[in-house]
Amino acid sequence: MSKQPGPRMGDEADLIRRWQQGDVDAFGTIVRRWQRPVARFLARYIGTDAAVADLTQEVFLRAHRAVGRYREEGAFATWLYRIALNLARDSARRARRAPAPLPLEVPANSAVDDSWEQRELAQTISQALAELPEPHREVLVLRHYEGLNFEQMSRVLGVPASTLKSRFAVAIGRMRARLSELGFGDEGETS
Amino acid sequence: MTCDQVRPLLPLAVYGDLTGAEEETVRGHLAGCSACRSEAEAIRRLRTSLDAVPPPEVTVSVAGVLRAETADQARRARRWRRVAIAAGALAACVLSILLVRPDIRIDDGALVVRWREASPQPPQGVVKVEQPVRDDERVDLLVKLVRAMADDAEGRDRDRRGEITALKSRLDRLALQEDARWQDIQKDVGVLYRAQFARREGGE
């Protein structure tokens, strides 16, 4: 999935300006546009749906508090993902001290193919993702699921793009190896 | 480019993240290398498989965010109010101390603080609390203090004057001694001169 980093509407800058001036409707529009990408990022990052709703709510609360200081023209996605990333990291740290969470549960009424095998693949991928080391998981989630390019990721993560490219290659390799171990060798073909 | 050099670039190639030149090189290599081609194909399949995980359905409550923000602002306001009250209380303390103007001084080797009715017997120790003094008493005390300081200054002046006079007379004595010594030297020189002259005249 090579998608753009969330919705990019021409009027986004205007919406943010209005939001900064206290326009609640503009804030509501921003929330509706970005809640899914943010929730998806958090879910992939922390590997469980359990806390995603609360964390997503918290991301927008923090964004709302900080929007007065937002100055990154045209880099709203970077700014928002940075907030989400900080929260996700905090949550992951707390989770490491708590009992290990169950892998992401795939909802039965998902929009994708609802076959048993597809659901099992989805659960296995979630598990493999959750097992990736944090730096590799971050880059894979931001590149694959959120569609950020390496320059944008560099701004979000504060790491040189060249380093992130190496991490991405390693992350892909590890995912393939782990999926193979879990019985999904060659991705999707049950071995 | 060898297979070992190309393999790390394959994920970037599949995701379209190579530069033009890199992409050209990788494509050239893949055209002639079936092993790397199948590797790239496996990464492509992984990319498709990763989308098997559906995104979570989450709806953020804008009203909830605004409520939480309002509650936060109220909490911050309460905190600032507490700080302001504490600062006000401190300022009031400082102000009242300035207004009461406690008299703090060292008397007979003891620190004396006067600001209110004192106990009949001052406690044994360093700090004594005494009865407050009226303004005229305070003025009397000040006058006495100034007089004592003036007496002290006069006494010191007297001592200095005496020392200076003694020094002056000593200098005068030294000057007289010096004059006397100079006259003796002059006499000696005259005697020597004359003696020298008489010897020469005798020789001639």
Chai-1 contact restraints between the chains, C-beta under 6 A:
chainA,res_idxA,chainB,res_idxB,connection_type,confidence,min_distance_angstrom,max_distance_angstrom,comment,restraint_id
A,M1,B,D51,contact,1.0,0.0,6.0,A-B,restraint_1
A,G28,B,V62,contact,1.0,0.0,6.0,A-B,restraint_2
A,V31,B,V60,contact,1.0,0.0,6.0,A-B,restraint_3
A,V31,B,V62,contact,1.0,0.0,6.0,A-B,restraint_4
A,Q35,B,V58,contact,1.0,0.0,6.0,A-B,restraint_5
A,Q35,B,V60,contact,1.0,0.0,6.0,A-B,restraint_6
A,R36,B,P55,contact,1.0,0.0,6.0,A-B,restraint_7
A,A39,B,P56,contact,1.0,0.0,6.0,A-B,restraint_8
A,A39,B,V58,contact,1.0,0.0,6.0,A-B,restraint_9
A,R40,B,P55,contact,1.0,0.0,6.0,A-B,restraint_10
A,A43,B,P56,contact,1.0,0.0,6.0,A-B,restraint_11
A,D49,B,P56,contact,1.0,0.0,6.0,A-B,restraint_12
A,V52,B,P56,contact,1.0,0.0,6.0,A-B,restraint_13
A,V52,B,V58,contact,1.0,0.0,6.0,A-B,restraint_14
A,A53,B,V58,contact,1.0,0.0,6.0,A-B,restraint_15
A,T56,B,V58,contact,1.0,0.0,6.0,A-B,restraint_16
A,T56,B,V60,contact,1.0,0.0,6.0,A-B,restraint_17
A,Q57,B,V60,contact,1.0,0.0,6.0,A-B,restraint_18
A,F60,B,V60,contact,1.0,0.0,6.0,A-B,restraint_19
A,F60,B,V65,contact,1.0,0.0,6.0,A-B,restraint_20
A,L61,B,V65,contact,1.0,0.0,6.0,A-B,restraint_21
A,L61,B,A68,contact,1.0,0.0,6.0,A-B,restraint_22
A,H64,B,V65,contact,1.0,0.0,6.0,A-B,restraint_23
A,H64,B,E69,contact,1.0,0.0,6.0,A-B,restraint_24
A,S110,B,P54,contact,1.0,0.0,6.0,A-B,restraint_25
A,A111,B,P54,contact,1.0,0.0,6.0,A-B,restraint_26
A,V112,B,P54,contact,1.0,0.0,6.0,A-B,restraint_27
A,Q118,B,A52,contact,1.0,0.0,6.0,A-B,restraint_28
A,L121,B,A52,contact,1.0,0.0,6.0,A-B,restraint_29
A,A122,B,A52,contact,1.0,0.0,6.0,A-B,restraint_30
A,A122,B,V53,contact,1.0,0.0,6.0,A-B,restraint_31
A,I125,B,A52,contact,1.0,0.0,6.0,A-B,restraint_32
A,I125,B,V53,contact,1.0,0.0,6.0,A-B,restraint_33
A,S126,B,V53,contact,1.0,0.0,6.0,A-B,restraint_34
A,H144,B,L50,contact,1.0,0.0,6.0,A-B,restraint_35
A,K165,B,L12,contact,1.0,0.0,6.0,A-B,restraint_36
A,F168,B,P11,contact,1.0,0.0,6.0,A-B,restraint_37
A,A169,B,P8,contact,1.0,0.0,6.0,A-B,restraint_38
A,A169,B,P11,contact,1.0,0.0,6.0,A-B,restraint_39
A,I172,B,P11,contact,1.0,0.0,6.0,A-B,restraint_40
A,R176,B,L46,contact,1.0,0.0,6.0,A-B,restraint_41
A,D186,B,A42,contact,1.0,0.0,6.0,A-B,restraint_42
A,E187,B,R45,contact,1.0,0.0,6.0,A-B,restraint_43
A,E187,B,L46,contact,1.0,0.0,6.0,A-B,restraint_44
A,E187,B,S49,contact,1.0,0.0,6.0,A-B,restraint_45
A,G188,B,R45,contact,1.0,0.0,6.0,A-B,restraint_46
A,G188,B,S49,contact,1.0,0.0,6.0,A-B,restraint_47
